[in-house]
Amino acid sequence: MNKLLTAENSGTPLIIIEKTTYQGWLENQDKPSQTWLENTQFSGQGLALIPNNQGELSKALFVVADAHDFFACGDLIKKLPQGQYLLQADDEHIEAISFGWLVGAYTYDRYITNKNDKPLARLAINNADMVESAIKFAQATALTRDLINTPAADMMPVDIAKAAMALAEQFNGNVKQIIGDELLVHNYPTIHAVGRASVHKPRLVDLTWGNSNNPQVTLVGKGVCFDSGGLDMKPAAGMRNMKKDMGGAAHVLGLAQLIMAHNLPINLRVLIPAVENAVSSNALRPGDVVTTRKGLTVEIHNTDAEGRLVLCDALCEAENDEPALIIDYATLTGAMRVALGTELPGFFSNNDQVATDITTAGLRNSDPVWRMPLHKPYDNLFDSTIADMTNCPSQPFGGAITAALYLQRFVEKTDWVHFDVMAFNIRQLSGRPLGGEAFGIRAVFDYLQARFK
C-alpha cells in the first residue's frame, strides 16, 4: 500500500470534483480540454482521460456525486492507466479520496494460481500525515477482510490466535491463550461446550496492549471459525458462507490494529473466544443445561444459537477488569440482516451518549451504523422451566434484540456496545468487493480517538 499512495508533489494531474461543480470547472478550462470533453460526450460524471496536443495523457478528471463519501473513489485505482497521478481536490475531500483509493486496490488472491500482477496506478498527495493515516485505515480494513475471506480449513482457532500474536509482535503487545480442557479449569464452560466437538481445540485468545495507567477498553469478538449449526444443523445454503462466522474476531483485530497503529492512550484488551461449532459424539445437545462463567445456568434450546454462548463467558471476564468500555462484535443473527439488510450494521448499547457519538462518527466517515433497542419486556422470552434461562426464545421474532438481551445479562455495570454485523459483501460496490468486509470499525475508532485523546 505504501507504493500506491505516496507523499509526493509530482505526477499527471488527477482532478476530483463533485458533479454540482462540474460546469463551473469546465468553463475555466482551456479550449482543447473543453472540446475534447464535448466531442467524447462526457456526461459530467465518472472518469475522463484528457490528452494534450501530442495525444499523450495530459490530465485525468473524475467527477463524483459526493466527494465526502469514503467509497466514492473506490474503483478509481483500477480504472486509471498505470502511472503516477498528482491529486487535485478540495482539502476537505482528501481524507475520503485517499481511503477510497487504497481500499479499491484490495483483492483476495491467496488461492489464485495465475495472479494478475499488472501494476496499479499510484496516487501522490502533498500531505504526508494524510497518506500515513489512509494507509493505517486501509491496512486495518484489509486485515479484517483477509481473515474473513480465508476458508475455514486455514482459519481455525489456532489461526486466529496466530493473527493476534502477529499483531502483538508488531505493536509490542502480549497474547495469552487458554486452550481445550483448560477452559474448564479456568471456568470458561460455555466456550468449551460449544467447541469441544471439533478436532480443533477451542480457546480463549487474550491480547493486551498499552499502558495500564490509561483507561481500559476491552474488545470482544465472536470467533466461531465455522458454524455447522451443531446438532441443529444448518441447511446447505445456510452453511455455505459460515467461514465468515468468525467475523467478529476479525473486526476486533482490525480495530485493535487501528488503535495500536495510532498509539491511542488506552489500555487495550482483546478477548476472542475461538471455536468450531462441529458435530461429533460429544457435541452439545438441544435440551442440555450448561453453567456459564457468571454462574447462570442455560438450557440449550438450539445449538445454532452458539455465538452468544461463547460470547457470554468472554463478556463476563471482560467486566472483571471494570473497564471504561466494553465493545463486542459478532455475526450473531440473521434477524439483524432482515431488519437492516446486509450493508448497515446494527448495534445496541446501554449508554445513550456512547451510542449517539458512535453513530455520529460513522456518518462522518461513511461507516454508518444503526442503533437498535434493548427492549427489556422481551427478557421473559428466555424463561426456562429447568434452568435460569434458555439460550434463545422458542419463537423467531425480534431475534437480534433477544440475542442482545441475552448478552446484556453478562454485562451488569459497564458501558457496553454490541455490534451485530454481516461481515460480508453479497454484492460488489465501489471499493467493496464480494466477500469479507469491515463494518463499524472506523466509526468506533473515530469515537475512541475523540474520547481518549
Steps between C-alpha positions, in 0.01 A plus 500: 500500500792733564577500128141568392464819705800726550577841649641662187431802282536357150293304251231539238231726644199308633213740557217376723193719532131466578237491231341824620824689429577344161355775278684770689823302476450439127454869425844572646683241287696562181323465167663166402383337825147636455492378141627154594239454773227621266607279209533192722150574635618501859188505715645692791529192718765230521850487350636699206857473368602823330795501255739779402576610143735204453233249601666426834305497823490855628267462798230277640164622623277306737158641584306352792164567657641548851872536556448471876403135445798286601414245231423742215849446355513132590522374141724776366836333557401213270355726230800725442791408272825407672707795618521755777228760548509818705175564683322830450195523725351711776680449831177384668479205256857370516448267798207322334675482161817355652314226685283412202804484273674245721206275589415490131832324442402213729477151357503160666710276278663259746370196313527635144779326312524745209493832679444829322836670556420804287626809687234734630496875470666702779365811667716784633365730768695793630407416859711243686269479804199426282689230313610334824149508642337359185748212491423408862124493438537304178732246666252441782219455248713257298587299812133464589409402145786252469411318821135466400577397141735221606329158478435324827758232420765770540322713762437287803546609866875453483516724192303776671748475785788533254344814352471649849860409578620661178330825599642479851849449362463792260382742769672365811191345654448171678282196428391226739285200416285256692461189284284188501412345836690781673190708427318288759783537749484879467118512495408572139244219469282633218798566271609142563149359454458654155847410376563158656359299206767625259845352450614862506523582869294795621688781664478846650749738340593791727699788347613794711678821399570844636568676827307353792461852643285601203121441487424142403296410193421133446403359162326163474465320167299191413746252351285212373732385224234289335140460604332180390215580738603210720242225544235753392683497171464776243380417148762508226413852387525632853834332554668612176658821629542402864873552475400861574358413842830607653434846357468647848853387581622649172333831585655534845844415361457762227386755757785403732746559216359850451526575871856376528620654172373840617638441851177605668548568873290207618566172674373255239378147559366275224316179590416250225318177583608290200319174425361282224134406543532144374306175526643199682408248766572753774324795338279730703139378480164677493358475850839492673558743785833679525631720778658824384804676646261739674327207669172529311369169367385492140273242337602444138195556286698503175865412439509746207469786750859436603656841445337648807623203703866556418461877539333490841801344673733751334275795591486382860880493509521839329298662777733367771750776420235773536602660168375836382330333206430152358433464127415169338462409135321189379336350194219412735156495336336475164223708655721809490550450128124473453453823692778712350632311199856380457675836464381690807623350827275525800627555851368515854628697795411557864636857480309757294790743465742234381244379245437853370870579470581178313210559260620856435855380436377244248305757304809718466724230356254296288490216754131522597358303791145484636400471863243235592295482823574287805129440555490361853144355486642230271718371784239251614521326164808326643304337782582134560324248722822316592776766487553871561440573132510355150757601238229626263121540492286236336336760272700670221388861537735780604798267476770767494347671805464181700858397420622837629286464812659161563847659485395791719440260790877454511589872503346648813691815589718605205427721200454253217450497123400190305532491121309240298669511158474314170879512446447416133417683177244308296518751214792693356504873568756773449803405710314205648552170318301184561605326818626602842438856613571722800192671640508758775867485593582844358195648672604353834863599455408863428282496812779355713754745360274794585421368849846385607726776373 
